[in-house]
Amino acid sequence: MNVLAFDIETIPDVAGGRKLYDLEGLSDAEVASAMFNKRREKVGHEFLATHLQKVVAISAVYRNIQKDQFSVWTLGEENSSEREIVQNFFDGVDKYTPTLVTWNGSGFDLPVLHYRGLINGVQAARYWEQGEDDSNFKWNNYLSRFHNRHTDLMDVIAGYNNRAFAPLDEIAVLLGLPGKMGMSGSKVWDQYLAGEIKAIRDYCETDALNTYLVYLHWQYVKGALNDSDLKREHEVVKAALEKGEPHLQEFLQVWSAVAE
């Protein structure tokens, strides 16, 4: 198992909004409000199109059983630029070629990273490989919906039927996992404006953890893990969280409480 389960957090790309909608002279908050209004007028809700989402955090859970490695972290630093964060992510893919695991990554996280990589001039040769230079990627690459180098759990578990899609938070809770803890993606912009970058990064890490733990349950259901394997992998996660920062210890406490 060489797995990178990840989640991203985004805010409105106000620089892009100024260019597209001729909003020079307005504050970031005013530009974002105009972008939300335009989106609502067009489609009936404020959730911006993927190319107008700016990445402020990418958090990941990495597990390599062969090397006995497990870690939870957020890429870059609190003051890292979007380009640095996105390049850091694709550099990791280039270096380790992990199985990427997401919840709705095909519908949101990866398209956002595609656009932001394009806009920021990020190079990601391994990620975009489809067999031109490495024949192993012809039939199993990161881009095909039905290949497993990227496993979108929401898509796979729903049988690739969008009418059966479910939210990560609800599936996590049904599995006895913490789910969302005091925050949601809809609050990220307000948190960003308030300068609460660490809170956003911490929240993103808990979403990555929920995603990874759902992945373990799915691996059990499909026969890749047995009872003792699943218990062992849970213990690996718990041991890491015990030594982690306060938000990770809180995640462990909630997980332990709901499991009782």
Backbone torsions as a table, in degrees:
resi	resn	phi	psi	omega
1	MET	NA	119.5	176.9
2	ASN	-130.9	88.3	-165.4
3	VAL	-121.2	138.7	171.3
4	LEU	-125.2	101.5	174.8
5	ALA	-91.1	129.0	-173.7
6	PHE	-141.7	164.2	177.8
7	ASP	-145.0	151.4	177.6
8	ILE	-121.2	154.5	171.0
9	GLU	-122.5	141.7	-173.5
10	THR	-133.7	161.6	173.4
11	ILE	-132.3	168.3	175.9
12	PRO	-61.4	138.1	174.5
13	ASP	-80.2	84.2	-174.4
14	VAL	-67.4	-31.2	176.6
15	ALA	-63.3	-42.4	176.4
16	GLY	-66.2	-39.4	178.4
17	GLY	-61.4	-38.7	177.7
18	ARG	-62.0	-41.7	-179.3
19	LYS	-67.0	-45.5	-173.6
20	LEU	-73.5	-35.5	-170.9
21	TYR	-114.0	11.9	177.0
22	ASP	54.3	60.1	-175.4
23	LEU	-114.7	27.5	178.6
24	GLU	-59.0	142.1	178.2
25	GLY	95.7	-13.7	178.1
26	LEU	-91.4	153.5	176.9
27	SER	-71.5	166.6	177.9
28	ASP	-58.0	-43.8	-179.4
29	ALA	-63.1	-39.4	-179.6
30	GLU	-69.4	-39.8	177.4
31	VAL	-63.1	-45.9	179.6
32	ALA	-61.0	-41.4	178.4
33	SER	-61.1	-41.3	177.7
34	ALA	-64.7	-40.0	178.3
35	MET	-64.1	-42.1	177.5
36	PHE	-62.1	-42.8	-179.6
37	ASN	-63.8	-44.0	178.7
38	LYS	-62.1	-40.0	179.4
39	ARG	-66.0	-41.7	179.7
40	ARG	-63.5	-40.0	178.9
41	GLU	-64.4	-34.0	-176.1
42	LYS	-80.3	-44.2	-171.9
43	VAL	-125.3	-3.0	176.5
44	GLY	91.7	0.7	175.6
45	HIS	-146.6	170.1	-173.4
46	GLU	-96.8	-2.8	-176.3
47	PHE	-68.9	115.3	-171.8
48	LEU	-70.5	153.2	176.5
49	ALA	-61.8	154.4	-173.1
50	THR	-58.7	-34.1	-177.1
51	HIS	-74.8	-7.6	178.4
52	LEU	-110.3	18.0	176.7
53	GLN	-103.6	126.1	178.7
54	LYS	-101.2	132.1	-177.3
55	VAL	-78.3	126.9	175.4
56	VAL	-115.4	-13.8	178.0
57	ALA	-157.6	139.5	167.9
58	ILE	-129.1	117.3	179.0
59	SER	-113.1	149.4	-173.2
60	ALA	-144.1	152.2	167.6
61	VAL	-116.2	122.5	179.5
62	TYR	-113.0	130.9	177.9
63	ARG	-135.4	122.8	174.0
64	ASN	-126.3	103.5	-176.1
65	ILE	-65.4	-41.6	-177.0
66	GLN	-58.7	-37.2	-179.1
67	LYS	-100.3	5.1	-179.8
68	ASP	53.1	48.9	-179.8
69	GLN	-112.7	136.6	173.7
70	PHE	-147.7	132.8	178.3
71	SER	-154.5	152.3	175.1
72	VAL	-127.2	126.5	-179.3
73	TRP	-162.0	168.6	174.7
74	THR	-114.2	132.1	-173.9
75	LEU	-66.9	142.1	177.1
76	GLY	72.8	-167.9	178.7
77	GLU	-112.7	172.3	-178.5
78	GLU	-60.1	-30.2	-178.8
79	ASN	-99.5	9.8	179.6
80	SER	-66.4	145.3	176.8
81	SER	-74.2	162.5	177.1
82	GLU	-58.8	-41.6	-179.5
83	ARG	-60.2	-43.1	179.5
84	GLU	-62.0	-42.5	-178.2
85	ILE	-64.2	-48.5	-176.8
86	VAL	-68.1	-41.2	178.3
87	GLN	-63.5	-39.2	177.6
88	ASN	-58.5	-42.4	179.4
89	PHE	-62.0	-50.6	-177.2
90	PHE	-71.0	-28.0	173.6
91	ASP	-62.6	-38.4	177.8
92	GLY	-64.4	-39.1	176.6
93	VAL	-64.1	-43.5	178.7
94	ASP	-59.9	-40.1	-173.3
95	LYS	-78.5	-41.2	-170.7
96	TYR	-110.4	-15.8	-176.5
97	THR	44.0	56.6	-178.6
98	PRO	-80.4	165.8	164.8
99	THR	-75.0	119.9	177.1
100	LEU	-82.7	134.7	-179.5
101	VAL	-126.1	128.7	-178.4
102	THR	-140.3	171.3	166.1
103	TRP	-120.4	109.5	-174.2
104	ASN	69.1	28.1	177.4
105	GLY	-65.1	-33.4	179.3
106	SER	-69.7	-31.6	-177.0
107	GLY	-89.4	-21.6	-175.9
108	PHE	-136.2	-66.7	-168.8
109	ASP	-56.1	-50.9	-176.4
110	LEU	-71.3	-42.6	174.4
111	PRO	-57.8	-39.4	176.3
112	VAL	-60.4	-46.6	-179.5
113	LEU	-64.6	-33.7	175.9
114	HIS	-60.7	-51.4	-177.5
115	TYR	-65.4	-42.8	-177.8
116	ARG	-70.3	-32.4	173.9
117	GLY	-64.4	-42.7	178.9
118	LEU	-63.2	-47.2	-176.8
119	ILE	-67.1	-35.1	-177.1
120	ASN	-93.7	0.0	179.4
121	GLY	68.5	42.8	-179.0
122	VAL	-90.2	134.8	178.0
123	GLN	-96.4	139.2	-175.0
124	ALA	-152.1	61.7	-171.8
125	ALA	-60.6	-44.2	-177.7
126	ARG	-64.8	-42.0	-178.6
127	TYR	-61.7	-41.8	-176.4
128	TRP	-85.5	-1.9	-179.9
129	GLU	-61.7	132.7	177.5
130	GLN	-131.6	22.3	176.5
131	GLY	111.6	-2.7	-179.3
132	GLU	-66.5	-42.1	-178.6
133	ASP	-110.8	-20.2	-179.9
134	ASP	-134.1	109.0	-174.8
135	SER	-63.1	-22.1	178.1
136	ASN	-62.9	-21.2	-177.7
137	PHE	-91.0	-3.5	-179.1
138	LYS	-66.0	-41.4	-176.0
139	TRP	-109.2	2.5	177.2
140	ASN	-155.0	94.6	-178.4
141	ASN	-131.0	178.9	-176.9
142	TYR	-79.6	-14.2	-170.2
143	LEU	-96.0	-29.1	-177.1
144	SER	-75.0	136.9	-179.6
145	ARG	-61.9	-31.6	-173.1
146	PHE	-104.4	11.2	172.5
147	HIS	-96.3	163.1	-173.1
148	ASN	-110.2	9.3	171.6
149	ARG	-66.4	-27.6	166.7
150	HIS	-120.8	121.0	177.8
151	THR	-109.0	105.6	173.0
152	ASP	-86.9	101.4	-174.5
153	LEU	-59.1	-39.3	-179.8
154	MET	-61.4	-42.5	-178.3
155	ASP	-69.7	-47.5	-176.2
156	VAL	-66.1	-48.7	-176.0
157	ILE	-66.2	-29.4	176.9
158	ALA	-79.8	3.5	-178.8
159	GLY	67.0	30.8	-179.8
160	TYR	59.4	31.1	-179.9
161	ASN	-116.5	106.3	-173.7
162	ASN	-64.6	-17.0	176.0
163	ARG	-73.8	-13.3	-179.5
164	ALA	-106.0	6.6	-179.9
165	PHE	-60.9	146.4	179.2
166	ALA	-133.1	153.1	178.1
167	PRO	-76.8	144.0	-179.9
168	LEU	-56.5	-44.6	-176.2
169	ASP	-56.2	-44.9	-177.2
170	GLU	-70.4	-40.5	178.2
171	ILE	-64.5	-42.1	179.4
172	ALA	-59.7	-47.2	-179.3
173	VAL	-62.5	-41.3	179.1
174	LEU	-63.2	-25.6	178.9
175	LEU	-90.6	4.0	-179.3
176	GLY	80.5	25.9	177.9
177	LEU	-104.7	164.6	-175.0
178	PRO	-64.5	-33.0	-172.9
179	GLY	67.9	-157.0	-178.0
180	LYS	-72.2	143.2	-175.0
181	MET	-125.5	88.5	172.0
182	GLY	77.7	6.9	-179.3
183	MET	-155.7	164.0	175.7
184	SER	-148.6	167.6	-178.8
185	GLY	-59.9	-28.6	-178.7
186	SER	-68.0	-16.9	-178.5
187	LYS	-96.0	-4.3	-172.8
188	VAL	-62.9	-42.0	-178.4
189	TRP	-62.3	-45.1	178.3
190	ASP	-62.4	-41.0	178.0
191	GLN	-63.9	-39.2	179.8
192	TYR	-63.6	-45.6	179.6
193	LEU	-62.3	-29.9	179.2
194	ALA	-83.8	0.3	178.7
195	GLY	79.1	17.2	-176.7
196	GLU	-90.7	58.5	-177.3
197	ILE	-65.7	-40.0	-179.6
198	LYS	-62.8	-39.5	179.3
199	ALA	-62.1	-37.8	177.6
200	ILE	-65.6	-45.1	-179.9
201	ARG	-64.1	-40.9	178.8
202	ASP	-63.3	-44.8	179.1
203	TYR	-61.3	-41.4	-179.8
204	CYS	-62.7	-37.4	178.6
205	GLU	-64.8	-38.5	179.1
206	THR	-68.2	-33.4	175.3
207	ASP	-67.5	-39.1	176.4
208	ALA	-63.9	-37.3	177.5
209	LEU	-65.3	-46.1	176.6
210	ASN	-57.0	-42.9	-179.9
211	THR	-61.8	-46.4	-179.1
212	TYR	-63.4	-42.0	-177.7
213	LEU	-68.9	-35.0	172.7
214	VAL	-63.7	-39.3	178.1
215	TYR	-58.9	-41.8	178.3
216	LEU	-61.2	-42.4	178.0
217	HIS	-63.1	-38.8	178.6
218	TRP	-67.5	-38.5	175.9
219	GLN	-61.8	-36.8	176.8
220	TYR	-65.4	-46.5	-178.4
221	VAL	-61.2	-38.7	-178.1
222	LYS	-85.5	3.8	173.3
223	GLY	89.0	4.8	179.7
224	ALA	-77.7	-22.9	175.8
225	LEU	-126.1	142.9	172.8
226	ASN	-101.1	-172.8	-176.6
227	ASP	-58.2	-47.7	-178.3
228	SER	-68.6	-34.6	177.4
229	ASP	-62.1	-47.1	-178.1
230	LEU	-63.6	-43.4	178.3
231	LYS	-61.3	-43.2	179.1
232	ARG	-61.2	-44.8	-178.8
233	GLU	-66.3	-36.4	175.2
234	HIS	-63.2	-39.9	180.0
235	GLU	-66.3	-35.7	176.1
236	VAL	-60.9	-44.2	179.4
237	VAL	-64.7	-46.7	-176.8
238	LYS	-62.4	-39.6	179.7
239	ALA	-63.2	-38.4	179.1
240	ALA	-69.8	-40.0	-178.7
241	LEU	-67.7	-34.5	178.2
242	GLU	-58.6	-31.8	-178.0
243	LYS	-97.1	2.0	-173.7
244	GLY	-85.9	-175.8	178.5
245	GLU	-67.9	167.2	-175.0
246	PRO	-53.1	-38.7	-178.1
247	HIS	-69.3	-28.6	176.7
248	LEU	-76.0	-37.7	175.5
249	GLN	-65.7	-37.0	176.4
250	GLU	-63.9	-41.3	176.5
251	PHE	-57.5	-45.0	179.3
252	LEU	-62.9	-41.9	179.7
253	GLN	-62.4	-43.7	179.1
254	VAL	-66.1	-43.8	178.5
255	TRP	-58.1	-46.0	-179.6
256	SER	-64.2	-39.6	-177.5
257	ALA	-67.5	-43.6	-177.2
258	VAL	-74.4	-20.3	-179.3
259	ALA	-81.1	-15.2	-177.8
260	GLU	-73.8	NA	NA
